[in-house]
Amino acid sequence: MSRTEGQRLFVAGSWVEPDGGSYAVVDPATEETVGQAPEATPEQARAACAAARAAFGPWSRTAPEERAAVLSRAASLVRDRLVPYAELARAETGATTATARGMQVGVAAARFRRYARVEPAEWAIPPQITEAGPMGRAGVMGALAVRQPVGVVACVTSYNNPWANPAGKIAPALAMGNTVVVKPAPQDPLSVYRMAEALEEAGAPPGVVNVVSARSVAVGEAVVSSPDVDMVSFTGSTAVGQRIAEVCGRDMRRQLMELGGKGAAVVLDDADLDSAVAGIGTTFTFYSGQICTAPTRVLAQRGVYGRLVERLAAYARRLPVGDPREPGTVVGPVISRAHRDRVESYVELGRKEGAVVVAGGERPDRARGFYVAPTVLADCANDMRVAREEIFGPVVVVVPFDDEEEGVALANDSDYGLVDYVWSGDVARAFRVARRLRAGGVGVNTVGRNMEAPFGGFKKSGVGRDVGSYALHAYSEVQSIVWPG
């Protein structure tokens, strides 16, 4: 069933009329209206948090197998509706059809399926022999560590993937026995309501999942600051993450933060340039560069610098830019007119800072839509703003370096530390460099991901780790139970 026209909020198991009215969700490829999204009020946001609090007790006591069955049914429903769900995601985000199907809806289904697997939530601690003392007689103390749910989790999600990102928060949180209030990004919330429908149909009890959307910052603040919320899981910019962390800090509220990135790709002089160019070229333009893991800061050793710049520019120029519905399109639009203007302003800033535009730099000749041509800025220095700030568009900067020591120093000279990359024909050398990089993840001769490996950032790229079993740790508290042996 579709509620894109006159979409309602989802609170306490009911579809509720928004007290703040509605607003248009715009297709960034055509600038046409996709549907009307509900505008919640702060009071409705707080009501959603209260509903999640009321549902927490019964849901947390539900058998893990029953919670897993809900997630499994939700995975099947999402997979069965892959085509219509992906069409909505494509229209809301401007992602290509292949990306919307495979990397958005497809990944969401996989994440629900992954956390439908029941894992042990308790483990024995080796007994400890204690001597007699002020605390009592000598004895043997047994111990058990038990993973308990945190409580109510506020999931504040990003616009760049309205399926995989919320699913990556909701699924492990529900699996651990938490309840959730989802505040989706205002640009593309309709997909998240489809996810709520699937979870409702899969048997999630009222109040276990709640969704409230709004353009107003006050609604997000109401969710994050609600006394009913025990944890905030946020994906988005570092600036917003810092503001959320300040609010959470006042009440010692748990946080999981996946924030900005300016991924360094260290290309050493013995690298396979075909592999490096393909990896960097594919990833910095994937979803029009609107991913925080993109290698947007290429550090090339002098011996390969000229060839790498030439090949990367040629690769960028060959990428088809256009309508994301067309099968041959690789690079679609960015999310909005305002964001296109922001990305273009960075390219102009790079020119003023002394960078050389070797590919792109001009707006594609299209009548409608928010398009940015894949752009390569060469002859950059690591202290330029285009090399230090997250642009979040299909723009890559290339910085030369002389030796391995300088390459590592430049890579680490950043406020960010989410995912870096190393290319070298000497695997031992690549691993040596990788271990010196201050980043939560490092790809060695690849831009691929292992979806069970912990994901998160150093420095201003975030707090905490999720994905795989690490997400179950993130959405739980560990309790120790001890007894005399």
C-alpha positions in Angstrom: 0.0 0.0 0.0 1.3 3.5 -0.8 1.0 6.5 1.4 3.3 8.8 -0.5 0.3 11.1 -1.0 -0.9 12.3 2.4 1.7 10.2 4.2 1.1 10.0 8.0 3.4 9.6 10.9 3.8 6.2 12.5 3.5 6.4 16.3 2.5 3.7 18.8 1.4 1.4 16.1 -1.0 3.9 14.5 -0.8 6.1 11.4 -1.2 9.6 12.8 -2.0 12.9 11.0 0.9 15.3 11.3 0.0 18.4 13.3 2.6 20.4 11.3 1.1 19.8 7.9 3.2 18.4 5.1 5.9 19.3 2.6 7.0 18.2 -0.8 9.7 15.6 -1.4 11.5 16.5 -4.6 13.1 14.2 -7.2 16.6 15.6 -7.6 16.8 14.2 -11.2 13.6 15.9 -12.5 12.8 18.5 -9.8 9.2 17.1 -9.7 7.3 16.2 -6.6 7.6 12.6 -5.5 5.0 12.9 -2.7 4.1 14.7 0.5 6.0 14.0 3.7 4.4 14.6 7.1 5.7 17.5 9.3 5.6 16.4 12.9 5.6 18.8 15.8 7.9 18.6 18.8 5.0 17.4 20.8 4.3 14.5 18.4 8.0 13.6 18.5 7.9 13.4 22.3 4.8 11.3 22.0 6.7 8.9 19.8 9.4 8.6 22.4 6.9 8.0 25.1 5.3 5.2 23.0 8.7 3.6 22.6 9.3 3.8 26.3 5.9 2.1 27.0 6.7 -0.7 24.6 10.2 -1.3 25.8 9.4 -3.5 28.8 7.3 -6.1 27.0 9.6 -6.1 23.9 12.8 -6.5 25.9 11.2 -9.5 27.6 10.1 -11.1 24.4 12.2 -14.2 23.5 15.1 -13.4 21.2 13.7 -16.0 18.8 10.4 -14.1 18.5 12.2 -10.8 17.9 14.3 -12.6 15.2 11.2 -13.9 13.5 9.8 -10.4 13.1 13.1 -9.3 11.5 13.1 -12.3 9.2 9.5 -11.6 8.0 10.4 -8.0 7.5 13.4 -9.0 5.4 11.2 -11.2 3.2 8.6 -8.4 2.7 11.2 -5.9 1.8 12.8 -8.3 -0.7 9.4 -9.2 -2.2 8.7 -5.5 -2.8 12.2 -4.7 -4.1 11.1 -3.1 -7.4 8.5 -0.6 -6.0 10.5 0.2 -3.0 13.6 0.8 -5.1 11.6 3.0 -7.5 10.6 5.2 -4.6 14.2 5.3 -3.3 15.5 6.3 -6.7 12.9 9.1 -7.0 13.6 10.4 -3.5 17.4 10.3 -3.7 18.4 10.5 -7.3 20.3 7.2 -7.1 20.6 5.1 -10.2 18.2 2.2 -10.5 21.0 -0.3 -9.9 22.1 1.5 -6.8 18.6 1.9 -5.4 17.9 -1.9 -5.9 21.3 -3.3 -4.9 22.8 -0.9 -2.4 19.7 0.6 -0.8 16.7 -1.7 -0.6 18.7 -4.9 -1.2 21.2 -4.0 1.6 18.3 -3.2 3.9 16.7 -6.6 3.4 20.1 -8.2 4.0 20.6 -6.3 7.2 17.2 -7.4 8.6 18.0 -11.0 7.6 21.4 -10.7 9.3 20.0 -9.7 12.6 17.3 -12.3 12.4 20.0 -14.7 13.6 20.0 -15.2 17.3 23.4 -14.9 18.9 24.4 -15.6 22.5 23.9 -12.6 24.8 25.7 -14.0 27.9 29.0 -15.6 28.6 30.8 -17.1 31.6 33.8 -15.3 33.2 36.5 -17.5 34.7 36.0 -18.0 38.5 38.2 -15.8 40.8 39.7 -17.0 44.1 39.5 -14.3 46.7 41.5 -14.0 49.9 39.8 -13.2 53.3 39.6 -9.5 54.0 37.4 -6.6 54.8 34.9 -7.6 52.2 34.4 -11.1 53.6 35.8 -14.6 54.0 38.0 -16.3 51.4 36.1 -18.0 48.6 35.6 -18.5 44.9 33.5 -16.0 43.0 31.7 -17.0 39.9 30.6 -14.4 37.3 28.4 -14.1 34.2 28.4 -11.3 31.7 25.0 -10.6 30.2 24.2 -8.3 27.3 21.1 -6.2 28.1 19.2 -3.8 25.8 20.0 -0.1 26.3 16.3 0.9 26.2 14.8 3.5 23.7 17.0 4.3 20.8 16.6 7.4 18.8 17.8 6.6 15.2 18.6 9.9 13.3 19.4 8.8 9.8 21.1 10.3 6.8 19.7 11.2 3.4 22.3 9.3 1.3 20.7 5.9 1.9 17.2 5.9 3.3 17.0 2.1 3.3 20.4 0.7 4.3 21.2 3.3 6.9 18.0 3.1 9.0 17.9 -0.7 8.6 21.5 -0.9 9.9 20.3 0.9 13.1 16.8 -0.6 13.5 17.6 -4.2 12.9 20.3 -4.7 15.5 18.5 -2.4 18.0 15.3 -4.5 17.8 17.3 -7.8 17.9 18.8 -6.7 21.2 15.4 -5.9 22.6 15.4 -2.1 22.3 12.6 0.0 20.9 13.2 2.8 18.4 12.1 6.2 17.3 13.3 7.0 13.8 13.8 10.6 12.7 14.6 10.3 9.0 16.5 12.9 6.9 13.9 15.5 5.7 15.0 15.1 2.0 13.8 11.4 1.6 11.7 10.2 4.5 9.0 8.3 2.4 11.2 5.2 2.1 11.5 5.0 5.9 7.7 4.9 6.2 7.7 2.0 3.8 10.1 0.2 6.1 7.8 0.9 9.0 4.9 -0.6 7.1 6.9 -3.8 6.5 7.9 -4.0 10.1 4.3 -3.5 11.2 3.1 -6.2 8.8 5.9 -8.5 10.0 4.5 -8.3 13.5 6.4 -5.6 15.4 4.1 -4.7 18.3 2.8 -1.1 18.7 5.4 1.3 19.9 8.4 -0.9 19.1 9.0 1.1 15.9 8.0 4.8 15.5 8.8 7.2 12.7 8.5 11.0 12.8 9.7 13.2 10.0 10.0 17.0 9.8 12.1 19.7 8.2 12.1 21.6 11.5 15.2 21.2 13.6 13.1 21.5 16.7 11.6 18.0 16.0 15.0 16.4 15.9 16.0 18.2 19.0 12.8 17.0 20.7 13.7 13.4 19.9 17.3 13.6 21.0 16.6 15.5 24.2 13.5 13.4 25.3 13.9 12.0 28.8 12.4 8.7 27.4 15.4 8.2 25.1 18.4 6.2 26.4 20.6 6.2 23.3 21.1 8.2 20.1 22.4 6.6 17.0 23.2 9.3 14.4 24.6 9.3 10.9 25.4 12.6 9.4 27.7 15.6 9.5 30.3 16.1 12.2 28.8 19.6 13.0 25.4 18.1 13.7 26.9 15.2 15.5 28.8 17.5 17.9 25.5 19.3 18.7 23.8 16.0 19.5 26.8 14.9 21.6 26.4 18.1 23.7 22.8 17.3 24.4 23.5 13.6 25.2 26.4 14.6 27.5 24.1 16.5 29.8 22.2 13.3 30.7 25.0 10.8 30.1 23.0 9.4 27.2 24.6 6.6 25.1 25.8 7.6 21.6 26.7 5.9 18.4 28.0 8.4 15.9 29.0 7.9 12.2 30.0 11.3 11.1 32.0 12.9 8.2 34.9 11.6 6.3 37.7 12.8 4.0 39.1 9.4 3.1 42.8 9.3 2.1 43.8 7.0 -0.7 47.6 6.5 -0.4 48.9 5.4 -3.8 52.5 4.2 -3.4 55.0 4.2 -6.3 54.7 0.4 -6.7 50.9 0.3 -7.0 48.9 -1.3 -9.7 47.5 2.0 -11.2 44.7 0.3 -13.1 43.4 -1.1 -9.8 43.9 2.2 -7.9 42.2 4.3 -10.6 39.2 1.9 -10.9 38.7 1.8 -7.2 39.1 5.5 -6.6 37.1 6.5 -9.7 34.2 4.1 -9.0 33.9 5.1 -5.3 34.3 8.9 -5.4 31.5 9.1 -8.0 29.3 6.4 -6.6 25.9 7.9 -5.7 27.4 11.2 -6.9 30.0 11.2 -4.2 27.5 11.4 -1.4 29.1 8.7 0.8 31.3 9.3 3.7 33.6 6.4 2.9 34.7 7.8 -0.5 38.5 8.2 -1.1 38.1 11.9 -2.0 41.7 12.8 -0.9 44.2 11.0 -3.2 47.8 11.1 -2.0 50.1 9.9 -4.8 53.8 9.3 -4.6 55.8 11.3 -7.0 56.8 8.4 -9.1 53.2 7.7 -10.1 51.6 11.1 -9.6 51.5 12.3 -13.2 50.2 9.0 -14.6 47.6 8.7 -11.8 46.3 12.2 -12.4 46.1 11.6 -16.1 44.3 8.2 -15.8 41.9 9.4 -13.0 40.9 12.4 -15.1 40.3 10.2 -18.2 38.2 7.8 -16.0 36.1 10.7 -14.7 35.5 12.1 -18.1 34.2 8.8 -19.4 31.6 8.3 -16.7 28.0 8.8 -18.1 26.2 11.5 -16.2 22.4 11.7 -16.5 19.0 10.4 -15.7 19.3 7.7 -13.0 16.5 5.8 -14.6 18.6 5.1 -17.7 20.5 1.8 -17.6 23.8 3.3 -18.8 23.9 6.1 -16.2 26.7 5.9 -13.6 26.5 9.4 -12.0 23.1 10.8 -11.2 22.2 14.1 -9.4 23.1 15.2 -6.0 20.3 15.5 -3.4 19.2 19.1 -3.8 19.7 22.4 -5.5 21.3 23.8 -2.3 23.8 20.9 -2.2 24.7 21.3 -5.8 25.5 24.9 -5.2 27.6 23.9 -2.2 29.6 21.4 -4.2 30.1 23.8 -7.1 31.3 26.5 -4.6 34.0 24.1 -3.4 35.2 23.5 -7.0 35.5 27.3 -7.4 37.3 27.5 -4.1 39.8 24.9 -5.2 40.6 27.0 -8.3 41.2 30.0 -6.1 43.4 28.0 -3.8 45.6 27.0 -6.8 44.3 23.6 -7.7 44.1 22.6 -11.4 40.8 21.3 -12.7 41.8 18.4 -14.9 38.3 16.9 -15.3 34.8 18.2 -14.7 34.4 21.6 -13.1 31.5 22.6 -15.2 27.8 21.9 -14.7 26.4 19.2 -17.0 24.2 20.6 -19.8 20.8 19.3 -18.5 17.6 21.3 -18.5 16.5 20.0 -15.1 18.0 18.2 -12.1 20.8 18.9 -9.7 23.8 17.5 -11.6 27.5 17.8 -10.9 30.1 16.5 -13.3 32.8 14.2 -11.8 35.6 16.5 -11.0 39.3 15.9 -10.4 41.4 18.7 -8.8 45.2 18.2 -9.2 48.3 19.9 -7.8 46.6 20.3 -4.4 48.2 20.8 -1.1 47.0 19.1 2.1 46.3 22.5 3.8 43.8 23.6 1.1 40.2 23.7 2.3 39.2 21.4 -0.6 41.6 18.9 0.8 40.5 19.3 4.4 36.7 19.7 4.4 34.1 17.1 3.4 32.6 18.2 0.1 30.2 15.2 -0.2 30.0 15.3 -4.0 31.8 13.7 -7.0 34.9 15.8 -6.4 38.4 14.3 -5.7 41.6 16.1 -4.9 45.1 14.8 -5.7 48.1 15.7 -3.5 51.7 14.6 -4.3 54.2 13.3 -1.7 57.8 12.1 -1.8 58.3 9.2 0.5 56.3 6.7 2.5 56.8 8.7 5.8 55.4 11.8 4.2 52.5 9.9 2.7 51.5 8.6 6.2 51.9 12.0 7.7 49.7 13.6 5.1 47.0 10.9 5.4 46.9 11.4 9.2 46.9 15.2 8.9 43.1 15.4 8.9 40.2 16.1 11.3 38.6 12.9 10.0 39.5 9.3 10.2 36.6 7.1 8.9 38.0 4.9 6.0 41.4 5.3 4.3 42.9 3.2 1.5 46.4 2.0 0.5 47.5 0.8 -2.9 50.9 -1.0 -3.2 52.2 -4.0 -5.2 54.0 -5.0 -2.0 51.3 -6.4 0.3 53.6 -6.3 3.4 54.4 -2.7 2.7 50.7 -1.9 2.3 49.8 -3.5 5.6 52.7 -1.7 7.3 51.3 1.6 6.0 47.7 0.6 6.8 48.5 0.0 10.5 49.9 3.5 10.8 46.8 5.2 9.5 44.5 6.9 12.0 41.3 5.6 10.5 38.5 3.3 11.7 38.9 1.2 8.5 41.6 0.8 5.8 41.2 -0.8 2.4 44.3 -2.5 1.1 44.2 -2.6 -2.7 40.4 -2.5 -2.6 37.4 -0.3 -1.9 35.4 -3.3 -0.9 33.9 -3.9 2.5 33.6 -6.9 4.8 30.1 -6.6 6.2 31.0 -8.3 9.4 34.0 -6.0 10.1 33.5 -3.2 12.7 32.7 0.1 11.1 33.2 3.5 12.6 35.7 6.4 12.8 38.6 7.9 14.6 38.8 11.6 15.6 35.8 13.7 14.3 34.5 10.8 12.1 32.5 9.3 15.0 32.2 7.5 18.2 31.6 3.7 18.5 31.5 0.8 16.1 28.7 -1.1 14.4 28.0 -3.7 11.7 28.0 -7.4 12.2 28.2 -8.5 15.9 29.7 -5.1 16.7 26.2 -3.6 16.2 24.8 -5.9 18.9 27.5 -4.6 21.2 26.7 -1.0 20.3 23.0 -1.4 21.1 23.4 -3.1 24.4 24.8 -2.6 27.9 26.9 -5.3 29.6 25.8 -6.4 33.0 27.9 -8.5 35.4 26.2 -11.0 37.7 28.5 -12.5 40.4 27.9 -15.2 43.0 29.9 -17.2 45.6 31.1 -20.6 44.2 
